[in-house]
């Protein structure tokens, strides 16, 4: 599956957005929202190179959290029909307006949000379309959650054989492999 630069950026942004949600399984009872303030949203926008965003306000924070919740449902969707329905709702509500652009030194690519759109509509349109490409290609199963019992982060499995199980093999995957190794050694010794 060919993934263009703009689609990859949108995929990275939607994964980062979904992973800002507080998760009691992952973070315990004191789970904090990664988008607790307008300043946190501003930081998120900067880190993810979200273009064409003006001054952010509390209403933007509320709207982005609502979009984040809908995207989390896409990652949990049991089948392509459910994922497609959720994505269609997100993209339609954003008032999608495809347009070609070549801003900030990038080659020509498509933005799906309307000029002057809110940051929530921007995310819903561009990230929704990036996820839509996976459903269209029959690759919805690549939209996953980490299998580590204490994690659950969202990720997009871009491995050739669709075998990725953890959000990060150096942290979650390695931690579980080390734990399994230690358990085997303990059992063999005892």
Secondary structure as UniProt FT lines:
FT   HELIX           5..18
FT   TURN            19..20
FT   HELIX           24..27
FT   TURN            29..30
FT   TURN            34..35
FT   HELIX           38..47
FT   TURN            48..49
FT   HELIX           58..76
FT   HELIX           80..93
FT   TURN            94..95
FT   STRAND          99..101
FT   HELIX           103..105
FT   STRAND          109..111
FT   TURN            115..116
FT   HELIX           119..136
FT   TURN            137..138
FT   HELIX           140..142
FT   STRAND          143..145
FT   TURN            149..150
FT   STRAND          154..156
FT   TURN            160..161
FT   HELIX           169..173
FT   HELIX           174..189
//
